[in-house]
Amino acid sequence: MTGTEPGDGHEKSQGLVRSLFRVSLPRWRGGRYSLSKLFFNFYLLAMGSFVAIAFTADFVISTAQRGITDDYARRFMRGTITLIEDELYRTPRNAWPKKIKELDEKFSYRLGIVERISLDSTVTPAQVAKLDAGDIAIDHDGDVMYHRLGTSSKVLVVGPLAANRNPELADRLPLDLRLRLLTWSLTGVIFGIALWFWVRPVWRDLETLRQTARDLGDGDFEARSPAARSQLFAPLSDTMNSMAERVQQLLATHRELSSAISHELRTPIARMRFALEMLSGTDERAERERLWAMMEADLDELDHLIDTSLTYARFEREAPEPHFSSVRFAEWLSDEVDAVRLLGRDLAITVDTAKLPENLNVDLDRKAMPYALRNLLRNAFKYASKQIVVSSELRDGHILVHVDDDGIGIPPENREHVFSAFTRLDRSRDRATGGYGLGLAITRRVLELHGGTATADAAPLGGARFTLEWKAQQ
């Protein structure tokens, strides 16, 4: 029985391949991810965007509410302005400047009197119309109010109302500015703390993924990324681990194919070299024809080995997309057995479909499934003594195909191992019967393509039973 080398040799070959990869491939460069840089980049980007959005929204809302705010300010100041106006009317007009200075000292905002004509360039035409109509006019900033005193050319000026525009209160920060500073400071601190607890797991995941990618790039195909701490990188971590396992599997398949094929090539090549030497040393026509036939058989063997190896490698590298179609299964099974019946020579080959429902349709890939069934039949042709029975049944929605022979059977401990590539249970017998241990491996890959499996067991005839099982309706 062959298939894999002893454990020590296999480990040495893996170490050799890893060493070759590390020597031939350039080592990955790149420093660690900086946690502080990552944090500040995120913080500045997010906080800057948030502040820009907040100021834009504040500007839009303030512009939309300007009319409402001006109307509220007029109603709020109307009583104060009326009282100031009444106080001025009790005083002669030539004493108004003196009186307004006395009143100005009692308010925390400025009071003054100007000529009406001086306001044409200060307030908008709409506000001038309000002023001439006896209403309160407000400047563009909404901070200074104007009211015409009766029918005179004098206009009462109230404001600026904001504390930061009054010289005597310039040393104090306005309340709204203090509230804004406090609000933005608390927002910045709370956002920074929350962002830190979010960025730190992300940084850890990035660093572990970087290290895993670097190990894989250096040829350590056993490297795996630990479980991600953040859900953001969990799919990426799983994908990288799956990729690493796939790469490791492909490399193992490549090593296995390379080792096994090189071993299998030696026998036919040695026979051909021997036949050539014999051919040059004989002049007998019959002997020369026999040697030519031997070399043609060896060439056919080499061609079959390469074709089978490429088929197995294709299934291992990337399973083809199945193309299912529905077939009358009993008829299909009989036709497939009849197609290879001649290879069985004197063997009695029976097809039993009595357990199948009448006119049963089964979904299968009509290109791949015949390959699996014929591999089982060829295997049975090699080892059967007199009889082969192919039977089928429907069980729990799954179709089962049994191929039984009356040969020596397969020991229980080897029934799973026979589906590994290049596995032989009896090398001496295989030299007589042919084969490379790839047929059963390809059969299992075909069944996996159908979402099923291929298994080995003991046959009622006393030999081996191989069973194909897959879902009848895909």
C-alpha positions as CSV (number, residue, x, y, z in Angstrom):
1,M,0.0,0.0,0.0
2,T,1.3,3.4,-1.0
3,G,0.1,7.0,-1.1
4,T,2.1,9.1,1.5
5,E,5.7,8.8,2.6
6,P,6.5,8.1,6.3
7,G,5.8,10.9,8.7
8,D,9.4,12.1,9.1
9,G,9.9,12.3,5.4
10,H,6.6,14.2,4.9
11,E,7.5,16.7,7.6
12,K,11.0,17.2,6.0
13,S,9.5,17.8,2.6
14,Q,7.1,20.4,4.1
15,G,10.1,22.1,5.8
16,L,12.1,22.0,2.6
17,V,9.2,23.6,0.6
18,R,8.7,26.3,3.2
19,S,12.5,27.0,3.2
20,L,12.5,27.2,-0.6
21,F,9.6,29.7,-0.5
22,R,11.3,31.8,2.1
23,V,14.5,31.9,0.0
24,S,12.9,32.5,-3.4
25,L,10.3,35.0,-2.4
26,P,11.2,38.6,-1.2
27,R,10.4,39.2,2.4
28,W,7.4,41.4,3.1
29,R,8.2,44.9,4.2
30,G,6.2,47.4,6.1
31,G,6.1,48.7,9.7
32,R,3.4,48.2,12.3
33,Y,0.2,50.2,12.3
34,S,0.4,53.2,14.6
35,L,-2.5,53.3,17.0
36,S,-2.1,57.0,17.8
37,K,-1.9,57.9,14.1
38,L,-4.9,55.8,13.3
39,F,-6.9,57.3,16.2
40,F,-6.0,60.9,15.3
41,N,-6.8,60.4,11.7
42,F,-10.2,59.0,12.5
43,Y,-10.8,61.6,15.2
44,L,-9.9,64.6,13.0
45,L,-11.9,63.3,10.1
46,A,-15.0,62.4,12.1
47,M,-14.9,65.5,14.4
48,G,-14.1,67.9,11.5
49,S,-17.0,66.5,9.5
50,F,-19.3,66.7,12.5
51,V,-18.3,70.3,13.2
52,A,-18.7,71.3,9.5
53,I,-22.2,69.7,9.4
54,A,-23.2,71.3,12.7
55,F,-22.1,74.8,11.6
56,T,-23.8,74.4,8.2
57,A,-27.0,73.2,9.8
58,D,-26.8,76.1,12.3
59,F,-26.4,78.6,9.5
60,V,-29.3,77.2,7.5
61,I,-31.6,77.1,10.5
62,S,-30.6,80.7,11.6
63,T,-31.2,82.0,8.1
64,A,-34.6,80.2,7.9
65,Q,-35.6,81.5,11.3
66,R,-34.4,85.1,10.9
67,G,-37.8,86.5,10.2
68,I,-39.2,84.7,13.3
69,T,-36.4,85.9,15.5
70,D,-36.8,89.5,14.3
71,D,-40.5,89.5,15.0
72,Y,-39.8,88.1,18.5
73,A,-37.2,90.8,19.2
74,R,-39.6,93.5,18.1
75,R,-42.3,92.3,20.4
76,F,-39.8,91.8,23.2
77,M,-38.3,95.4,22.9
78,R,-41.5,97.3,22.0
79,G,-42.4,98.1,25.6
80,T,-38.9,99.3,26.4
81,I,-38.7,101.5,23.3
82,T,-42.2,103.0,24.0
83,L,-41.2,103.9,27.6
84,I,-38.0,105.6,26.3
85,E,-40.0,107.4,23.7
86,D,-42.5,108.7,26.3
87,E,-39.6,109.8,28.6
88,L,-38.2,111.8,25.7
89,Y,-41.6,113.4,24.9
90,R,-41.7,114.8,28.4
91,T,-38.4,116.7,27.7
92,P,-38.0,119.6,25.2
93,R,-36.6,118.5,21.9
94,N,-33.4,120.5,22.3
95,A,-32.7,118.6,25.5
96,W,-33.1,115.1,23.9
97,P,-29.4,114.5,23.5
98,K,-28.8,115.2,27.2
99,K,-31.7,113.1,28.2
100,I,-30.7,110.2,26.1
101,K,-27.2,110.2,27.7
102,E,-28.9,110.0,31.2
103,L,-31.0,107.1,30.0
104,D,-28.1,105.4,28.4
105,E,-26.3,105.1,31.8
106,K,-29.2,103.1,33.1
107,F,-29.1,100.4,30.4
108,S,-26.6,97.7,29.7
109,Y,-26.8,98.4,26.0
110,R,-26.3,101.7,24.0
111,L,-29.0,104.3,23.4
112,G,-28.6,107.1,20.9
113,I,-30.4,109.5,18.5
114,V,-29.5,109.9,14.8
115,E,-31.0,111.7,11.8
116,R,-33.4,109.7,9.7
117,I,-31.5,110.4,6.4
118,S,-28.3,108.8,7.7
119,L,-30.0,105.3,7.9
120,D,-30.7,104.9,4.1
121,S,-27.3,103.2,3.7
122,T,-27.4,101.3,7.0
123,V,-30.6,99.3,6.9
124,T,-32.3,97.5,4.0
125,P,-35.1,99.1,2.0
126,A,-37.6,96.8,3.6
127,Q,-36.5,97.9,7.1
128,V,-36.6,101.6,6.0
129,A,-40.2,101.1,4.9
130,K,-41.0,99.7,8.4
131,L,-39.2,102.6,10.0
132,D,-41.2,105.2,8.0
133,A,-44.4,103.4,8.9
134,G,-43.7,103.9,12.6
135,D,-42.6,100.3,13.2
136,I,-39.3,99.0,14.7
137,A,-36.6,98.4,12.1
138,I,-33.7,96.0,12.7
139,D,-30.3,96.0,11.1
140,H,-28.9,93.0,9.1
141,D,-27.2,91.5,12.2
142,G,-30.5,91.6,14.2
143,D,-28.6,93.4,17.0
144,V,-29.5,97.1,16.5
145,M,-33.1,98.5,16.6
146,Y,-34.4,101.8,15.1
147,H,-37.6,103.6,15.9
148,R,-38.7,107.0,14.5
149,L,-39.7,109.5,17.1
150,G,-43.1,110.7,16.0
151,T,-43.0,112.7,12.8
152,S,-39.7,114.2,13.4
153,S,-36.5,113.5,11.6
154,K,-35.0,112.0,14.7
155,V,-34.6,108.2,15.1
156,L,-34.0,106.4,18.4
157,V,-31.2,103.8,18.2
158,V,-31.2,100.9,20.6
159,G,-28.2,98.7,20.6
160,P,-26.0,96.9,19.9
161,L,-27.8,94.5,22.2
162,A,-25.0,91.9,22.2
163,A,-22.7,92.1,25.2
164,N,-19.5,91.6,23.0
165,R,-20.4,94.8,21.0
166,N,-20.6,97.0,24.1
167,P,-17.2,98.3,25.2
168,E,-18.1,98.3,28.9
169,L,-18.9,94.5,28.7
170,A,-16.1,93.5,26.3
171,D,-14.1,91.7,29.1
172,R,-16.9,89.1,29.5
173,L,-17.5,86.2,27.1
174,P,-21.1,86.2,25.8
175,L,-23.3,83.5,27.4
176,D,-24.1,81.9,24.1
177,L,-20.3,81.6,23.2
178,R,-19.6,80.2,26.6
179,L,-22.3,77.6,26.2
180,R,-21.0,76.7,22.7
181,L,-17.5,76.3,24.0
182,L,-18.7,74.1,26.9
183,T,-20.9,72.0,24.6
184,W,-18.2,71.5,21.9
185,S,-15.6,70.6,24.6
186,L,-17.8,68.0,26.2
187,T,-18.7,66.6,22.8
188,G,-15.1,66.4,21.7
189,V,-14.0,64.6,24.9
190,I,-16.9,62.1,24.9
191,F,-16.5,61.5,21.2
192,G,-12.7,60.9,21.6
193,I,-13.3,58.4,24.4
194,A,-15.9,56.5,22.4
195,L,-13.7,56.5,19.3
196,W,-10.7,55.2,21.3
197,F,-12.6,52.2,22.5
198,W,-13.7,51.6,18.9
199,V,-10.4,52.2,17.2
200,R,-8.3,50.0,19.6
201,P,-9.9,46.7,18.6
202,V,-9.8,47.7,15.0
203,W,-6.1,48.5,15.3
204,R,-5.4,45.1,17.0
205,D,-7.3,43.3,14.1
206,L,-5.4,45.2,11.5
207,E,-2.1,44.4,13.2
208,T,-2.9,40.7,13.5
209,L,-4.0,40.6,9.8
210,R,-0.9,42.4,8.7
211,Q,1.3,39.9,10.7
212,T,-0.6,36.9,9.3
213,A,-0.3,38.3,5.7
214,R,3.4,38.8,6.3
215,D,3.9,35.3,7.6
216,L,2.0,33.9,4.6
217,G,4.1,36.0,2.2
218,D,7.3,34.7,3.9
219,G,6.2,31.1,3.1
220,D,4.7,30.1,6.5
221,F,1.5,28.6,5.2
222,E,0.5,27.3,8.6
223,A,0.0,30.9,9.9
224,R,-3.6,31.7,10.8
225,S,-5.3,34.9,11.9
226,P,-6.8,34.8,15.4
227,A,-10.4,35.5,15.9
228,A,-11.2,39.2,15.2
229,R,-12.1,41.4,18.2
230,S,-14.3,43.6,16.1
231,Q,-17.2,42.5,13.8
232,L,-15.8,44.8,11.2
233,F,-12.9,42.5,10.4
234,A,-14.4,39.2,11.3
235,P,-15.3,38.3,7.7
236,L,-11.9,39.4,6.5
237,S,-10.1,37.3,9.1
238,D,-12.2,34.2,8.2
239,T,-11.6,34.8,4.5
240,M,-7.8,35.1,5.0
241,N,-7.8,31.9,7.1
242,S,-9.8,30.1,4.4
243,M,-7.4,31.4,1.7
244,A,-4.4,30.2,3.8
245,E,-6.0,26.7,4.1
246,R,-6.8,26.6,0.4
247,V,-3.2,27.6,-0.5
248,Q,-1.8,25.0,1.9
249,Q,-4.1,22.4,0.4
250,L,-3.1,23.3,-3.1
251,L,0.6,23.1,-2.2
252,A,0.0,19.8,-0.5
253,T,-1.8,18.5,-3.6
254,H,1.0,19.8,-5.8
255,R,3.6,18.1,-3.7
256,E,1.6,14.9,-3.7
257,L,1.0,14.9,-7.4
258,S,4.6,15.8,-8.2
259,S,5.9,13.0,-5.9
260,A,3.4,10.4,-7.0
261,I,3.6,11.1,-10.7
262,S,7.4,11.1,-10.7
263,H,7.3,7.7,-9.0
264,E,4.7,6.4,-11.4
265,L,6.6,7.6,-14.5
266,R,9.7,5.5,-13.6
267,T,8.1,2.1,-14.3
268,P,6.8,2.6,-17.9
269,I,9.9,4.6,-18.7
270,A,12.2,1.9,-17.4
271,R,10.2,-0.7,-19.4
272,M,10.5,1.4,-22.6
273,R,14.2,1.8,-22.1
274,F,14.5,-1.9,-21.6
275,A,12.4,-2.6,-24.7
276,L,14.6,-0.3,-26.8
277,E,17.7,-2.0,-25.7
278,M,16.2,-5.4,-26.5
279,L,14.9,-4.0,-29.8
280,S,18.4,-3.0,-30.9
281,G,19.8,-6.5,-30.1
282,T,17.3,-8.7,-32.0
283,D,16.5,-9.2,-35.7
284,E,13.5,-11.5,-35.2
285,R,10.3,-10.0,-36.6
286,A,8.1,-11.5,-34.0
287,E,10.2,-10.3,-31.1
288,R,10.5,-6.9,-32.6
289,E,6.7,-6.7,-33.0
290,R,6.3,-7.8,-29.4
291,L,8.7,-5.1,-28.2
292,W,6.9,-2.5,-30.3
293,A,3.6,-3.5,-28.7
294,M,5.1,-3.3,-25.2
295,M,6.3,0.3,-25.9
296,E,3.0,1.3,-27.3
297,A,1.3,0.0,-24.2
298,D,3.7,1.9,-22.1
299,L,3.0,5.1,-24.1
300,D,-0.7,4.5,-23.6
301,E,-0.1,4.1,-19.9
302,L,1.9,7.3,-19.7
303,D,-0.9,9.1,-21.6
304,H,-3.5,7.7,-19.3
305,L,-1.5,8.7,-16.2
306,I,-1.1,12.3,-17.4
307,D,-4.8,12.6,-18.3
308,T,-6.0,11.2,-15.0
309,S,-3.5,13.3,-13.0
310,L,-4.7,16.5,-14.8
311,T,-8.3,15.6,-14.1
312,Y,-7.6,15.1,-10.4
313,A,-5.6,18.3,-10.2
314,R,-8.5,20.2,-11.8
315,F,-11.0,18.9,-9.3
316,E,-8.6,19.7,-6.4
317,R,-7.7,23.2,-7.7
318,E,-11.2,24.4,-8.4
319,A,-14.3,22.4,-8.6
320,P,-16.1,23.0,-11.9
321,E,-19.6,24.5,-11.9
322,P,-22.1,21.5,-12.1
323,H,-24.7,21.5,-14.8
324,F,-27.6,19.4,-13.6
325,S,-30.2,17.9,-15.9
326,S,-32.9,15.4,-15.2
327,V,-32.6,11.9,-16.6
328,R,-34.7,8.7,-16.5
329,F,-32.4,7.1,-14.0
330,A,-33.0,3.4,-14.6
331,E,-32.4,3.7,-18.3
332,W,-29.3,6.0,-17.7
333,L,-27.8,3.5,-15.3
334,S,-28.2,0.6,-17.7
335,D,-26.8,2.5,-20.6
336,E,-23.7,3.6,-18.6
337,V,-23.0,0.0,-17.5
338,D,-23.5,-1.3,-21.1
339,A,-21.0,1.3,-22.4
340,V,-18.2,-0.4,-20.4
341,R,-19.5,-3.9,-20.3
342,L,-17.0,-5.2,-22.9
343,L,-14.1,-4.2,-20.5
344,G,-15.3,-6.8,-18.1
345,R,-14.6,-9.6,-20.5
346,D,-15.9,-12.9,-19.0
347,L,-17.3,-11.3,-15.8
348,A,-21.1,-11.6,-15.2
349,I,-22.3,-8.0,-14.9
350,T,-25.9,-7.5,-13.6
351,V,-27.9,-4.3,-13.3
352,D,-30.7,-4.3,-10.6
353,T,-33.1,-1.3,-10.6
354,A,-36.1,-3.2,-9.0
355,K,-36.0,-1.0,-5.9
356,L,-36.4,2.2,-7.9
357,P,-39.8,3.8,-8.4
358,E,-41.1,3.5,-11.9
359,N,-40.0,6.3,-14.3
360,L,-37.9,7.9,-11.6
361,N,-36.1,11.1,-12.8
362,V,-32.9,12.1,-11.1
363,D,-30.8,15.3,-11.4
364,L,-27.1,14.8,-12.2
365,D,-24.3,16.3,-14.2
366,R,-24.3,14.2,-17.4
367,K,-20.6,14.9,-18.0
368,A,-19.1,14.3,-14.6
369,M,-21.3,11.5,-13.1
370,P,-20.5,8.9,-15.8
371,Y,-16.8,9.4,-15.0
372,A,-17.5,8.5,-11.3
373,L,-19.6,5.4,-12.2
374,R,-17.1,4.2,-14.8
375,N,-14.2,4.5,-12.3
376,L,-16.1,2.3,-9.9
377,L,-16.8,-0.2,-12.6
378,R,-13.2,-0.3,-13.8
379,N,-12.1,-0.8,-10.2
380,A,-14.5,-3.7,-9.9
381,F,-13.3,-5.2,-13.2
382,K,-9.8,-5.4,-11.8
383,Y,-10.6,-7.2,-8.6
384,A,-13.8,-9.2,-9.2
385,S,-13.5,-13.0,-9.6
386,K,-16.7,-13.8,-11.5
387,Q,-19.5,-11.5,-10.8
388,I,-20.4,-7.7,-10.5
389,V,-23.8,-6.4,-9.4
390,V,-24.8,-2.8,-10.0
391,S,-27.9,-1.8,-8.0
392,S,-29.7,1.3,-7.1
393,E,-32.4,2.5,-4.6
394,L,-34.1,5.7,-3.5
395,R,-33.8,6.4,0.3
396,D,-35.0,9.6,2.0
397,G,-34.8,11.7,-1.2
398,H,-31.3,10.5,-2.0
399,I,-30.4,8.2,-4.8
400,L,-27.9,5.4,-4.0
401,V,-25.9,3.4,-6.5
402,H,-24.0,0.3,-5.3
403,V,-21.3,-1.4,-7.2
404,D,-20.6,-4.9,-5.7
405,D,-17.9,-7.4,-6.6
406,D,-16.9,-10.9,-5.4
407,G,-13.2,-10.1,-5.0
408,I,-11.1,-10.1,-1.8
409,G,-12.8,-6.9,-0.4
410,I,-11.2,-4.0,1.5
411,P,-10.2,-4.2,5.2
412,P,-12.4,-1.9,7.4
413,E,-9.4,0.3,8.4
414,N,-8.6,1.1,4.8
415,R,-12.1,1.8,3.4
416,E,-11.8,5.5,3.9
417,H,-8.2,5.7,2.9
418,V,-8.8,4.2,-0.6
419,F,-10.4,7.5,-1.7
420,S,-7.1,9.3,-1.1
421,A,-5.0,10.0,-4.2
422,F,-2.3,7.5,-5.3
423,T,-3.5,5.0,-2.7
424,R,-2.9,1.3,-3.4
425,L,-3.8,-1.5,-1.0
426,D,-1.7,-4.1,-2.8
427,R,1.2,-2.8,-4.9
428,S,2.1,-6.2,-6.3
429,R,-1.5,-6.8,-7.5
430,D,-1.7,-3.3,-8.9
431,R,1.3,-4.0,-11.2
432,A,-0.7,-6.7,-12.8
433,T,-4.0,-4.9,-12.9
434,G,-2.8,-1.4,-13.7
435,G,-4.1,1.9,-12.2
436,Y,-2.6,4.7,-10.2
437,G,-4.9,5.2,-7.2
438,L,-6.6,8.3,-8.7
439,G,-9.9,6.8,-10.0
440,L,-11.6,6.6,-6.5
441,A,-10.2,10.0,-5.5
442,I,-11.8,11.6,-8.6
443,T,-15.1,9.7,-7.9
444,R,-15.4,11.3,-4.5
445,R,-14.7,14.7,-6.0
446,V,-17.5,14.2,-8.5
447,L,-19.9,13.2,-5.7
448,E,-18.9,16.2,-3.7
449,L,-19.7,18.3,-6.7
450,H,-23.2,16.9,-6.5
451,G,-23.4,17.5,-2.8
452,G,-23.1,13.8,-2.0
453,T,-20.4,11.3,-1.1
454,A,-18.8,8.1,-2.1
455,T,-18.1,5.3,0.5
456,A,-16.7,1.8,0.6
457,D,-18.1,-1.2,2.5
458,A,-18.3,-4.9,2.4
459,A,-20.5,-6.4,-0.4
460,P,-23.1,-9.1,0.0
461,L,-21.1,-11.0,-2.7
462,G,-18.1,-11.2,-0.3
463,G,-16.0,-8.5,-2.0
464,A,-16.1,-4.7,-1.9
465,R,-19.1,-2.5,-2.2
466,F,-18.7,1.1,-3.4
467,T,-21.7,3.4,-3.0
468,L,-22.5,6.7,-4.6
469,E,-25.1,8.8,-2.8
470,W,-26.5,12.2,-3.7
471,K,-29.7,14.2,-3.6
472,A,-32.1,12.9,-6.3
473,Q,-33.6,16.4,-7.0
474,Q,-31.1,19.3,-6.8
